């Protein structure tokens, strides 16, 4: 019952935000993100730990600067989700520039299926709505089974502009969609456990990396085209960037291919690190011989009066 009430309140908040002019909704979201920054939450500590691991060359001051910006974009992502799900025509007028469309067209020129390799950038929900009318594509997603109300709102929104919304467990439907010639968006940057994974470096950290992309390519003979998206410099629109197809992928060696996939994802992340989902525990399954990455970050900080002078 409590979960159901919480979902209804969240959806009511999203509906209210989604009815605002986008410029005002973005501002409110960024303000909310600024408030997140002032709270010493576990997720903030996870973000700091992720940046420590992925950018060891940075000092603490630079990490703090990126975290502050990242939390503002996280707050903005709340508004972006609300606009994507419940916004009207004004949302569809938000500028969305597509760079590299010729790469996708070249990959499709001989009729082979195409998988769009991407990652979890914070503006993903609104980008999905804005990209839909420009690029006919489907997306693979993880159903929110514990939040059915939120899940249905997301499915309704994505289904309005995208050619398909495919649960990641429905392999048959994913393969069928690819063989119809519909590009499918695939994110390979999260920790799905150690099964069907290879321990290879991601941003320099050995971690389980899914082999699902390689499996899909072998089943469908698909080409892989990188696709990333970010908020533009002015903050009033979005840019979608498509890269050349990964020629020769997969090689047939899952470890080699997982490293290749991660290298492509890293380039997209490093281009706009402040807009990536650093709150996620990407390294929650360490190699057997290593200490858990978040052992300290997940502990609650406590005041030790004896340390005061």
C-alpha positions in Angstrom: 0.0 0.0 0.0 2.8 2.4 0.9 4.6 1.7 -2.3 1.4 2.4 -4.3 0.8 5.7 -2.6 4.4 6.7 -3.1 4.1 6.0 -6.8 0.9 8.0 -7.1 2.5 11.0 -5.4 5.5 10.7 -7.6 3.4 10.5 -10.8 1.3 13.5 -9.5 4.6 15.5 -9.1 5.8 14.4 -12.5 2.4 15.4 -14.1 2.6 18.8 -12.5 6.2 19.4 -13.7 5.4 18.1 -17.1 2.7 20.7 -17.6 5.2 23.6 -17.0 7.0 25.3 -19.9 10.2 23.3 -20.5 12.5 26.3 -19.5 10.8 26.6 -16.1 10.8 22.9 -15.5 14.5 22.6 -16.3 15.3 25.5 -13.9 13.2 23.8 -11.1 15.0 20.5 -11.7 18.4 22.1 -11.6 17.5 23.9 -8.4 16.4 20.5 -6.9 19.7 19.0 -8.0 21.5 21.8 -6.2 19.7 20.8 -3.0 20.8 17.2 -3.5 24.4 18.5 -3.5 24.0 19.7 0.1 22.9 16.4 1.5 25.7 13.8 2.4 23.7 11.0 1.0 24.9 7.5 0.2 24.3 8.1 -3.5 26.5 11.1 -3.4 29.3 9.1 -1.8 28.8 6.4 -4.5 29.3 9.1 -7.2 32.4 10.4 -5.5 33.8 6.9 -5.3 33.0 6.2 -9.0 34.9 9.4 -10.0 37.8 8.4 -7.7 38.1 5.1 -9.6 37.4 6.3 -13.1 39.4 9.5 -13.0 42.3 8.8 -10.6 44.2 11.7 -12.2 41.7 14.2 -10.8 42.1 15.9 -7.5 39.3 16.1 -4.9 38.5 19.7 -6.0 37.8 18.6 -9.6 35.8 15.7 -8.5 33.6 18.0 -6.3 33.1 20.3 -9.2 31.9 17.5 -11.5 29.7 16.0 -8.7 28.0 19.4 -8.2 27.3 19.7 -11.9 26.3 16.0 -12.1 23.7 16.5 -9.3 22.3 19.6 -11.1 21.9 17.4 -14.2 20.3 14.7 -12.0 17.7 17.2 -10.8 17.2 18.3 -14.3 16.7 14.7 -15.3 13.7 14.6 -13.0 12.2 17.5 -14.9 13.2 15.9 -18.3 11.4 12.7 -17.3 8.3 14.6 -16.3 8.3 16.5 -19.6 8.9 13.3 -21.6 6.0 11.5 -20.0 3.4 14.3 -19.6 4.5 17.3 -21.6 2.5 18.7 -24.5 3.5 20.1 -27.9 6.0 22.5 -26.4 8.2 19.6 -25.5 8.4 18.4 -29.1 9.7 21.9 -30.1 12.8 21.5 -27.9 15.8 21.7 -30.2 17.4 18.4 -30.9 20.4 18.3 -33.2 21.4 14.9 -34.8 25.1 14.6 -35.8 26.4 11.7 -37.9 23.1 10.4 -39.3 25.1 9.4 -42.4 26.9 6.7 -40.3 23.5 5.1 -39.5 22.4 5.3 -43.1 25.7 3.7 -44.3 25.4 0.9 -41.8 21.8 0.2 -43.0 22.7 0.5 -46.7 22.9 -3.3 -47.4 19.9 -4.3 -45.3 21.8 -5.6 -42.3 20.3 -5.0 -38.8 21.8 -2.2 -36.7 22.2 -2.0 -32.9 22.7 1.5 -31.5 25.3 1.1 -28.7 24.8 3.7 -26.0 25.0 4.3 -22.2 23.0 5.7 -19.3 23.3 9.4 -19.7 21.0 11.5 -17.5 18.9 13.0 -20.3 18.0 9.5 -21.7 14.2 9.8 -21.1 13.6 13.1 -22.8 16.2 12.2 -25.5 14.1 9.1 -26.3 11.0 11.3 -27.0 12.9 13.8 -29.1 14.9 11.2 -31.1 11.8 9.1 -32.0 10.4 11.3 -34.8 13.9 11.7 -36.3 15.2 8.2 -36.1 12.9 5.2 -36.4 14.2 2.9 -33.6 13.3 0.7 -30.7 14.8 0.6 -27.3 15.7 -2.2 -24.9 14.7 -1.5 -21.3 14.6 -3.0 -17.8 10.9 -3.2 -16.5 10.3 -1.5 -13.2 8.4 -4.5 -11.7 8.2 -3.1 -8.2 6.8 0.2 -9.6 4.1 -0.8 -12.0 2.6 2.7 -12.1 5.9 4.3 -13.1 6.6 1.5 -15.6 3.3 2.1 -17.4 3.8 5.8 -17.6 7.2 5.2 -19.1 5.9 2.7 -21.6 3.1 5.0 -22.7 5.5 7.8 -23.3 8.1 5.8 -25.2 5.5 4.0 -27.3 4.2 7.3 -28.7 7.4 8.1 -30.6 9.5 4.9 -30.7 9.0 1.9 -33.0 9.2 -0.5 -30.1 9.9 -0.8 -26.3 11.4 -4.1 -25.7 12.0 -5.8 -22.2 15.6 -6.9 -22.0 14.5 -10.4 -21.1 12.4 -10.8 -24.3 15.2 -12.0 -26.6 12.8 -13.3 -29.2 11.1 -9.9 -29.6 14.4 -8.1 -29.7 15.7 -10.4 -32.5 12.5 -10.1 -34.4 12.6 -6.3 -34.3 16.2 -6.2 -35.5 15.4 -8.6 -38.4 12.6 -6.2 -39.4 15.3 -3.6 -40.1 14.5 -1.5 -37.0 17.6 -0.2 -35.2 17.6 -1.1 -31.5 19.1 1.1 -28.7 21.2 -1.0 -26.4 23.1 0.1 -23.3 25.9 -2.1 -22.1 27.3 0.0 -19.3 25.6 -1.3 -16.2 26.5 -4.1 -13.8 24.1 -7.0 -14.5 26.0 -9.5 -12.4 28.8 -12.0 -13.2 26.8 -14.4 -15.3 27.1 -13.9 -19.1 29.8 -11.3 -18.4 33.5 -10.9 -18.7 35.8 -9.2 -16.2 37.4 -6.4 -18.3 38.3 -2.8 -17.6 35.6 -0.1 -17.7 37.1 3.3 -17.3 40.2 1.5 -16.0 38.4 -0.6 -13.4 38.0 -4.4 -13.9 34.3 -5.2 -13.6 31.7 -7.6 -15.0 30.8 -6.5 -18.5 27.8 -8.0 -20.2 28.3 -10.1 -23.3 24.7 -9.6 -24.5 25.7 -7.3 -27.3 28.0 -9.9 -28.8 25.3 -12.5 -28.5 22.7 -10.3 -30.3 25.2 -9.6 -33.1 25.9 -13.3 -33.6 22.2 -14.1 -33.7 21.2 -11.4 -36.2 24.5 -10.4 -38.1 23.9 -6.9 -36.9 26.3 -4.0 -37.2 26.9 -1.8 -34.1 26.7 2.0 -34.4 27.6 4.1 -31.3 25.0 6.7 -30.3 25.3 9.2 -27.5 23.3 12.3 -26.4 23.8 15.2 -24.1 22.4 18.6 -23.1 23.9 21.3 -25.3 26.0 24.2 -24.0 23.2 26.6 -23.8 21.1 24.2 -21.8 18.0 24.7 -24.0 18.3 21.6 -26.2 20.0 18.3 -27.0 22.6 16.8 -29.3 22.5 13.2 -30.6 25.8 12.0 -31.9 26.2 8.9 -34.1 29.6 7.4 -34.9 30.9 5.1 -37.6 29.9 1.4 -37.3 32.3 -0.8 -35.4 33.8 -2.5 -38.4 34.7 -6.1 -37.6 32.7 -6.3 -34.4 32.2 -8.8 -32.9 35.6 -10.6 -33.3 34.4 -13.9 -31.8 36.4 -13.4 -28.6 34.0 -12.2 -25.9 36.7 -10.8 -23.7 38.2 -8.8 -26.6 34.8 -7.6 -27.7 33.7 -6.6 -24.2 36.9 -4.4 -24.0 36.1 -2.9 -27.4 32.6 -2.1 -26.3 33.8 -0.5 -23.1 36.4 1.6 -25.0 33.6 3.0 -27.2 31.4 3.8 -24.2 34.3 5.5 -22.4 34.7 7.9 -25.3 31.1 9.0 -25.0 31.4 9.3 -21.2 34.6 11.3 -21.2 33.2 13.8 -23.7 30.5 14.9 -21.1 31.4 13.3 -17.7 29.1 15.6 -15.8 26.1 14.2 -17.6 26.6 10.5 -16.9 24.8 8.4 -14.3 27.5 8.3 -11.6 25.0 7.6 -8.9 24.8 4.0 -10.1 27.0 1.3 -8.5 28.7 0.2 -11.7 31.4 -1.7 -9.8 29.3 -3.6 -7.2 30.7 -7.0 -8.2 34.5 -6.8 -7.8 36.9 -9.5 -9.0 37.3 -12.3 -6.4 40.8 -11.0 -5.4 39.7 -7.4 -4.8 38.0 -5.5 -2.0 34.5 -4.2 -2.7 34.6 -0.8 -4.4 31.9 0.7 -2.2 32.8 -0.7 1.2 33.5 2.8 2.7 31.0 4.7 0.6 28.1 2.6 1.8 28.9 3.2 5.5 27.0 6.0 7.2 29.3 8.8 8.2 29.2 9.5 11.9 30.6 12.2 14.1 33.5 11.1 16.2 33.8 13.7 19.0 37.1 12.3 20.1 38.6 13.5 16.9 37.9 17.1 17.6 40.6 19.3 18.9 
